[in-house]
């Protein structure tokens, strides 16, 4: 009798533990799919505000023709080398939405950069303005999903990097899907690790397929021109693109 | 297990219900704030960088 009773209690506790495990797994899914976006988007608003730069992207109506920042000649100024996890630029991609702007921070570790603000810069490739490859990574799903629409990018789409003084306007040249070990995509000349760079490239990396670690979605671009932020906004952001 | 906790909560039923909800909220908060963020990078999905 007591053995049977003990067995019943043990079975009851085991059942409750299993139910608890199921609920915790369910909560993890809720956290991953929903809560990380809530937190990251809130953090992103704060981080963009903390940059303290002028209004992100004025509406087309507010921008008279003379508010266009004209392309400048010569080599672009180079961004100061950022410290660990320092936010040093923002990225504006009209294809991702009319008001799309996300901060870019140093580093591509999950806990340090990518799981909070969004876009992380691979520390070794070039900075905006340097010859070589300005390579960044961003989540395609969850954690604010800054690169959620990366597969929508088309050739010639502008990718605009903003720093306090300078606009760097890149244009998409190609995309491809690679295995995770394909580090040549972040080489100074994408796809050609031994070549000496003579151009300013940009590279975006994200996961592919969504929710998978199997492959990576890669977008390459090349700099079209640079301009001073004091002169206004690039034509691409003034509705005249 | 949960029955044991319920029996050991003090007060009338409505107080126990409030206490239970509060305890559950604390557990969820701990999971969301510390446990899940620590586990997420170990999960076999959502990898987005290239490297060895």
Interface residues (C-beta under 8 A of the other chain):
Chain A: X12 X13 X16 X17 X24 X27 X28 X31 X32 X35 X36 X108 X110 X111 X114 X115 X120 X122 X137 X138 X139 X140 X141 X142 X143 X147 X178 X180 X181 X182 X183 X185 X186 X205 X206 X207 X211 X212 X213 X216 X218
Chain B: X1 X2 X3 X28 X31 X32 X36 X37 X39 X40 X41 X43 X44 X45 X46 X47 X48 X49 X50 X51 X52
